[in-house]
Amino acid sequence: MSFSRPGAIDLSALKNAAPGAPAGAPRGPAPAGASWVLDVTEQNFQDVLQSSLDHVVVLALWSSRAPQGDDFNRVLATVANSYGGRLLLARVDVDTSPQIAQMLGAQGVPFVVGVVKGQPVPLFQGTADEAQVRQYLDELLRVAQANGVTGSAPPVGGVAEVAEEEPADDPRFAAADDAFAEGDYATAISEYEKLLAANPADTEAAERLAGARLLDRTADADLTAAREAAAQNPDDLDAQMLVADLDLSGGHVDDAFGRLIDLVRRTAGDERERVRGRLVEMFTIVGSDDPRVAQARRKLASALF
């Protein structure tokens, strides 16, 4: 397995970590209620990767819409915390951070991969019981020790658990969410579209639809080839919009917005409306409260009028 978006995750700055205590060495007493489980988003993802220079990181991609998500998170948290800091469990909700799923090439969730010195170590996809998870993590720690990564992760606070009081999954989204969790984006898109057609004011359905469409468009795309095609065909809307999609998936939000706003300036009629619609869909994915969206909206208005 390898990271599937060249340049999306910067590994060039990673240096060899100084050897620490042997992987099996006893750690100091853990603080009461300590946890080594961290919820990760695009904003702190690079920092988590950087920390894998010093200690083992386990990335666990899950979906809040997948029926088994909460239960499996508890299994992972229990096992990860039992190592007392020999590794950090970094959980990624693909519903709120679809770019990370795209970078990792995840075809479904749960999806678990180790990271040692910034490099991915494949573990497993799907659920597993505590004994199986421990076997995978023991082997990962052996790989890390062989590569000189034996440091301890600092605790991140109280024991991380999925709140029991979280509202139950909305049954309206069951069919779409199941398809999304399995990587069947075409079915998920169809189901979300039905919900949105029945209630055009349903912002949650619109957000989920936009995310599913983005992952569907970029699932099999190659960033290098897409950039070359866009450079050679500056007036090709499909080529330009694909690069914008890939930029957004890789966390390069301003680049994605800028490319499409420039395309709005250079187009007219149906073509301009098509580009504008894609840009508005990106605004939905990033979130209306993001300052980059507010700035891009102003630039879009200027480009249109």
KOLBA-440140 format. One record per residue (C-alpha): residue number from 1; residue in one letter; chain; x, y, z. Coordinates in pm, whole numbers. Layout:
! residues N
     k   r   c       c1       c2       c3
   NUM   A   A        X        Y        Z
...
This chain:
! residues 305
     k   r   c       c1       c2       c3
     1   M   A        0        0        0
     2   S   A      115      356      -60
     3   F   A      -27      702      -22
     4   S   A     -219      762     -345
     5   R   A     -186     1137     -388
     6   P   A      173     1238     -476
     7   G   A      251     1566     -305
     8   A   A      -63     1562      -93
     9   I   A      134     1435      209
    10   D   A      476     1592      245
    11   L   A      727     1323      340
    12   S   A     1034     1510      216
    13   A   A     1102     1678      549
    14   L   A     1100     1356      750
    15   K   A     1438     1262      901
    16   N   A     1555      954     1083
    17   A   A     1433      946     1439
    18   A   A     1684      903     1718
    19   P   A     1653      560     1877
    20   G   A     1479      563     2212
    21   A   A     1407      296     2469
    22   P   A     1349      -58     2341
    23   A   A      993     -114     2229
    24   G   A      927     -354     2513
    25   A   A     1077     -135     2783
    26   P   A      845      -46     3070
    27   R   A      701      304     3062
    28   G   A      653      530     3358
    29   P   A      316      518     3533
    30   A   A       43      666     3314
    31   P   A     -161      957     3447
    32   A   A     -500      857     3583
    33   G   A     -750      839     3298
    34   A   A     -478      894     3038
    35   S   A     -559      818     2676
    36   W   A     -360      785     2358
    37   V   A     -656      830     2124
    38   L   A     -680     1144     1912
    39   D   A     -949     1255     1669
    40   V   A     -779     1387     1356
    41   T   A     -892     1630     1085
    42   E   A     -723     1784      782
    43   Q   A     -602     2066     1009
    44   N   A     -384     1848     1236
    45   F   A     -321     1553     1005
    46   Q   A       27     1664      896
    47   D   A      128     1716     1260
    48   V   A       20     1360     1341
    49   L   A      225     1226     1051
    50   Q   A      526     1425     1170
    51   S   A      491     1273     1517
    52   S   A      546      927     1364
    53   L   A      917     1014     1356
    54   D   A      919      967     1733
    55   H   A      649      712     1803
    56   V   A      417      475     1621
    57   V   A       92      618     1484
    58   V   A     -212      408     1395
    59   L   A     -456      577     1158
    60   A   A     -809      442     1186
    61   L   A    -1054      566      922
    62   W   A    -1418      527     1018
    63   S   A    -1758      672      937
    64   S   A    -2008      805     1186
    65   R   A    -2268      670      944
    66   A   A    -2143      312      943
    67   P   A    -2340       90     1185
    68   Q   A    -2025      -73     1327
    69   G   A    -1829      254     1361
    70   D   A    -1887      339     1727
    71   D   A    -1843      -16     1858
    72   F   A    -1523      -71     1664
    73   N   A    -1385      264     1780
    74   R   A    -1427      144     2137
    75   V   A    -1240     -178     2059
    76   L   A     -953       13     1900
    77   A   A     -939      265     2185
    78   T   A     -931       -8     2450
    79   V   A     -647     -194     2279
    80   A   A     -450      121     2190
    81   N   A     -466      258     2544
    82   S   A     -346      -75     2685
    83   Y   A       -4       -8     2529
    84   G   A       46      289     2761
    85   G   A      186      528     2501
    86   R   A      385      293     2282
    87   L   A      156      409     2003
    88   L   A      -99      681     1927
    89   L   A     -437      594     1779
    90   A   A     -543      870     1538
    91   R   A     -908      837     1437
    92   V   A    -1033      997     1115
    93   D   A    -1405     1040     1045
    94   V   A    -1419     1021      665
    95   D   A    -1752     1205      665
    96   T   A    -1590     1523      797
    97   S   A    -1241     1465      651
    98   P   A    -1293     1304      308
    99   Q   A     -960     1438      183
   100   I   A     -767     1210      418
   101   A   A     -957      905      297
   102   Q   A     -877     1007      -60
   103   M   A     -506     1054       19
   104   L   A     -488      707      171
   105   G   A     -681      545     -112
   106   A   A     -934      396      129
   107   Q   A    -1204      201      -53
   108   G   A    -1419      146      255
   109   V   A    -1425      176      633
   110   P   A    -1309       79      887
   111   F   A     -962      110      735
   112   V   A     -657       85      965
   113   V   A     -296      161      869
   114   G   A       17      214     1076
   115   V   A      259      501     1016
   116   V   A      630      470     1099
   117   K   A      864      757     1010
   118   G   A      592      896      786
   119   Q   A      564      574      589
   120   P   A      243      366      577
   121   V   A      241       10      707
   122   P   A      -75     -175      595
   123   L   A     -275     -335      875
   124   F   A     -633     -428      788
   125   Q   A     -968     -320      645
   126   G   A    -1294     -405      814
   127   T   A    -1360     -484     1177
   128   A   A    -1159     -715     1405
   129   D   A    -1189     -834     1763
   130   E   A     -954     -726     2042
   131   A   A     -722    -1026     2004
   132   Q   A     -685     -971     1630
   133   V   A     -626     -598     1671
   134   R   A     -357     -668     1931
   135   Q   A     -181     -908     1694
   136   Y   A     -171     -643     1423
   137   L   A      -41     -376     1661
   138   D   A      222     -606     1814
   139   E   A      358     -672     1466
   140   L   A      351     -300     1385
   141   L   A      556     -225     1697
   142   R   A      811     -486     1591
   143   V   A      840     -319     1252
   144   A   A      881       19     1420
   145   Q   A     1151     -109     1655
   146   A   A     1343     -254     1361
   147   N   A     1335       94     1207
   148   G   A     1452      273     1521
   149   V   A     1116      419     1623
   150   T   A     1071      335     1992
   151   G   A      955      660     2151
   152   S   A      645      710     2361
   153   A   A      345      920     2260
   154   P   A      231     1176     2517
   155   P   A     -120     1118     2653
   156   V   A     -386     1336     2494
   157   G   A     -623     1366     2789
   158   G   A     -906     1165     2938
   159   V   A     -995      828     2794
   160   A   A    -1151      889     2454
   161   E   A    -1488      727     2413
   162   V   A    -1770      789     2171
   163   A   A    -2028      978     2374
   164   E   A    -2319      757     2470
   165   E   A    -2553     1051     2443
   166   E   A    -2482     1106     2074
   167   P   A    -2804     1107     1876
   168   A   A    -2894      792     1690
   169   D   A    -2817      774     1320
   170   D   A    -3084      938     1108
   171   P   A    -3269      648      938
   172   R   A    -3328      864      631
   173   F   A    -2963      825      540
   174   A   A    -2932      451      611
   175   A   A    -2918      325      250
   176   A   A    -2689      604      132
   177   D   A    -2464      581      436
   178   D   A    -2420      205      402
   179   A   A    -2323      243       37
   180   F   A    -2084      529      121
   181   A   A    -1914      327      395
   182   E   A    -1859       42      148
   183   G   A    -1707      275     -111
   184   D   A    -2008      242     -344
   185   Y   A    -2022      613     -420
   186   A   A    -2255      580     -720
   187   T   A    -2529      425     -507
   188   A   A    -2466      670     -224
   189   I   A    -2496      963     -465
   190   S   A    -2822      830     -605
   191   E   A    -2971      789     -257
   192   Y   A    -2858     1134     -139
   193   E   A    -3001     1287     -456
   194   K   A    -3338     1129     -382
   195   L   A    -3337     1278      -32
   196   L   A    -3240     1620     -159
   197   A   A    -3505     1610     -433
   198   A   A    -3767     1536     -168
   199   N   A    -3642     1821       51
   200   P   A    -3424     2078     -130
   201   A   A    -3366     2263      200
   202   D   A    -3199     1959      362
   203   T   A    -2847     2097      418
   204   E   A    -2717     1776      571
   205   A   A    -2817     1576      263
   206   A   A    -2654     1840       43
   207   E   A    -2328     1817      240
   208   R   A    -2320     1440      223
   209   L   A    -2403     1443     -147
   210   A   A    -2124     1689     -223
   211   G   A    -1869     1479      -35
   212   A   A    -1976     1158     -207
   213   R   A    -1958     1322     -550
   214   L   A    -1607     1449     -479
   215   L   A    -1481     1106     -377
   216   D   A    -1650      945     -676
   217   R   A    -1491     1192     -921
   218   T   A    -1141     1147     -782
   219   A   A    -1144      778     -687
   220   D   A     -934      656     -981
   221   A   A     -765      981    -1083
   222   D   A     -389     1027    -1107
   223   L   A     -278     1370     -991
   224   T   A       31     1394    -1213
   225   A   A     -157     1291    -1527
   226   A   A     -445     1524    -1441
   227   R   A     -212     1822    -1400
   228   E   A      -39     1748    -1730
   229   A   A     -373     1726    -1910
   230   A   A     -491     2053    -1757
   231   A   A     -168     2230    -1849
   232   Q   A     -190     2113    -2209
   233   N   A     -561     2195    -2241
   234   P   A     -631     2516    -2046
   235   D   A     -980     2547    -2199
   236   D   A    -1084     2188    -2122
   237   L   A    -1341     2224    -1843
   238   D   A    -1327     1859    -1741
   239   A   A     -947     1865    -1712
   240   Q   A     -945     2188    -1512
   241   M   A    -1223     2080    -1277
   242   L   A    -1058     1743    -1211
   243   V   A     -740     1914    -1094
   244   A   A     -948     2143     -874
   245   D   A    -1119     1836     -725
   246   L   A     -784     1671     -658
   247   D   A     -648     1989     -502
   248   L   A     -947     2002     -271
   249   S   A     -903     1634     -183
   250   G   A     -539     1701     -101
   251   G   A     -624     1993      126
   252   H   A     -515     2264     -120
   253   V   A     -839     2455      -81
   254   D   A     -723     2795     -206
   255   D   A     -567     2639     -517
   256   A   A     -891     2458     -596
   257   F   A    -1101     2771     -549
   258   G   A     -858     2987     -745
   259   R   A     -850     2754    -1045
   260   L   A    -1229     2747    -1076
   261   I   A    -1274     3121    -1020
   262   D   A    -1026     3184    -1299
   263   L   A    -1225     2943    -1515
   264   V   A    -1545     3135    -1437
   265   R   A    -1377     3453    -1567
   266   R   A    -1285     3280    -1894
   267   T   A    -1617     3112    -1968
   268   A   A    -1975     3213    -2044
   269   G   A    -2322     3067    -2067
   270   D   A    -2373     2703    -1978
   271   E   A    -2002     2642    -1931
   272   R   A    -1975     2923    -1678
   273   E   A    -2280     2794    -1490
   274   R   A    -2132     2445    -1479
   275   V   A    -1808     2575    -1326
   276   R   A    -1997     2796    -1083
   277   G   A    -2205     2498     -971
   278   R   A    -1892     2291     -903
   279   L   A    -1744     2578     -704
   280   V   A    -2059     2615     -493
   281   E   A    -2048     2241     -427
   282   M   A    -1690     2282     -303
   283   F   A    -1807     2560      -70
   284   T   A    -2052     2310       78
   285   I   A    -1774     2056      136
   286   V   A    -1535     2300      301
   287   G   A    -1809     2465      509
   288   S   A    -1970     2806      501
   289   D   A    -1799     2911      824
   290   D   A    -1451     2865      676
   291   P   A    -1292     3207      602
   292   R   A    -1153     3073      274
   293   V   A    -1508     3015      155
   294   A   A    -1612     3371      241
   295   Q   A    -1314     3510       52
   296   A   A    -1378     3284     -248
   297   R   A    -1744     3386     -256
   298   R   A    -1640     3749     -290
   299   K   A    -1400     3665     -571
   300   L   A    -1668     3458     -744
   301   A   A    -1913     3748     -728
   302   S   A    -1650     3975     -882
   303   A   A    -1579     3722    -1158
   304   L   A    -1949     3686    -1239
   305   F   A    -2038     4054    -1240
